[in-house]
Amino acid sequence: MIETGVPIRSMCLSGHRKYPLGSREETIRNRSLEIMEKAIDLAYDLGIRIIQLAGYDVYYEAGDETTRKLFEENLKACVEMAARKGVVLGFETMETPFMDTVEKAMEYVNKIDNAYLGIYPDIGNLKNASLLYGTSVNDDLKKGKGHLFAAHLKETVPGKYREIPFGTGHTEFKENIRCLYEMGVYRFVGEFWYTGDQNWKEDLCFASRFLRDKLNG
């Protein structure tokens, strides 16, 4: 980071998809907490301020009241670990019904009631959720006012959440970014994937220009 002049200030923790906090299997739950502890230690060592959490109680199994209760119990332990190291945790709004809106994420933010837990919404995912529920992305974002740490800028199309090139989807970048600015959110991360294209450098440059235009608009 020192050599390149490019600091890392947030990180995405995806390991809880395979090892979810709400799993019925104790060994998996223990592994999820171990992953969380190591991620917090890494963030502390590198000066990362925010860890983005996947908003899943479970992923590869059916969720119910038991998985939600286990998720809440282990989430509390995660937040306490993070607080001790001064690292904040933010929920990503995901593609599953468990936590696909800011409003749903706020249920757990309010339950845990700790300054080190907030929301790191994905506005592309929120756009798809708005179609499912007949709601407004901006109205949903406002339900997390005061608890939004940063935002993912991602392109989506109806029913599809991954590998959509910027400028080809339906995400309302300028409207959502303006709303986030008004709520005091100024940290944004572009989310996109390498899909094997040999022109990946050009893709990166285009993504940079595309998102900077939205952020400056």
N, C-alpha and C positions, 0 to 999 in steps of 0.2 A: 504493500500500500504506500509506503514511504517512497519507494523508487518510482512508482507510476503516478503518484499524486492522486490516485483514485481510492478514497476511503470506502470501506464497507460499513454501512450504518444499519442495515437490516438484513435479515436472513429468513428464508422459508424453511420450516421444518415439516417435511413430508413423511417422516418415518412412522407417524401415528396412524397412517392409513393401514399399514401392514400390522403394526403393533398398537392398537387403539387403547385409549385410556379406559374405555367402557367394556372391554372384552370380558366375557364370562370366565375365561381361563386365567387363573391367577398368574401363571408363568408369563403370559402375554402382557398382563397389566404391569407386572414387575419390570418386564423389558421396556415397556413404554415409559416408565418412570426413570429407568436407567438412561434411556435415550434423551429424555428431557434434561436430566442432570448434566449429561455430557454436552448437550447443545448450549445450555446456560453457561457452563464453564468455558466453552469455546467463544461464545459471545463476549463474555467478560474479558478473556485474554486478548481478543481482537478489537475491543472497543465498539462492538456492535450494540446498538441501543435497543433494537426491537427484534423479537422473534415472532414470526407469523405462524400461528397454529392452524392446523386443519380443523375445521368445525365438524368433526365426526365423533359420535359416541362409539360407533363401530362402522366398519365399511364392508367387509366380506361376510357378514352375518346379519341376520335380522335384528333390529333394535327393538327394545321394549322398555318397560319401566325399570327393570333390573339394570340394563346397560346404561340407561340415563342416570340412575342413581350412582352406579360405579364411576361413570364419567365425571359426575360432579365431585365425588369424594377425591378422586385422583387429580382432578383439575385444581382443587384447593391446595393439594400438596405441591403441585407444579408452581402455582403462583407464589407460595411461600418460599420455594427454592429460588425463584426469580427475584423476589423482593430482597432476599439476603445478598444477592449479587448486584442489585440495582439495575436489572434488565427487565424491560416491560414485555408482556406477552399480548399479542393482538390476534383475535379470531379472524381468519379468512371466511368470508361468506362463500359457501360451497355450492355444489350442484345437486346435493341430496336434500330431501325435505327436512332433515334434522336441523340444519342451520344454513338455509339458503337466503336469508334476509337479515338485515341489521336488527330488525325487531326481535327475531328469534335469538340472535347472538346476545342481545341486551338482557334476555331472561337470565343467562348465566353470569353476565357481568354484574347484574344486580344481586344475584344469589351469593356470589363470592364476595362482592363488595370490598374490593381491594384496588388501590390506585395503580397496581402493577398489572392489572388485567383490563384490556379494552378491545377495540375492534379495528381490524385492518381490512376493510371491505374490498372486494373485487367487483368493480363496476360492470364488467362484462357478465359475470355470473348474476349480478343483480338485475341486469336487463332481461335475462331469460326468466328469472323469477317474477319480474313484473308482468311478463306475458302470461305466466301461469296463474297469477293471482289477480290480474287486472288492477295493478297498483302502479304507482310512480316511483322510479328509482330515487329521485330527489326527496320525495316525501319519506321514503324508507331511510335514506341516509340521515335525514334530520332527526329520526328517532334515536340516533346514537350521539346526538350533539353533546360535546364535552367528553366523549369516550372514544373518539376516533383518533388513532395515532398516525395513520398513513393510509394510502390506498393503492391497490393494484390497478393498473391501466391495461385492460385486455380486450381484445376483439372477440365477439361471439356472434353466432347466428341462431335463430330459433332451434332449440333442442340440441345444439352442439356447443361444447365449451372449450375445445382445444384445437390448436393448429389452424386458427383462422387468421390469415394475413391482415395486418392493419389496413384499414380503408376499405375492406370488403364485407364488413359486418354491419351490425345495427347498434353498437354501443354508442351512447350519446356523450361523447368525450367532453366537448366544450360545456354543455349544460351541467354535467355532473361535476366537472372540475371547478366550474364557477361556484356551484353549491358548496363544495368542499372548502374552497377558499373562504367563503363567507362564514364558515364554521371554524376557521382557523387551522385547517389542515393544509400543510405545505410540503409534505413529503410524499413523493409518488415513485412507484417502481413500475416500469414496463414489463409485462409478462408475455413472452412468446417463445417459440420452440424452434430448434434446429431440426429440420425434417429431411436432411440429406442433400439439400440443394447446394451445388458447387459454388453458387454465387452468394454464399452466406455473408460475406463482407458487405456486399451491396445491400443485402437485406437488413443488416445491422444499421447501415447508414440511412436507409430509407426509414426504418423504425425510429431512429433518433430524430430525423427531420419531422416526421409525422407527429410524434408526441410533443416535441418542443413547440411546434405550431399550435397544438391544442393547449399546452400549458401557458403559452404567451398570449393566447387569444382572449 
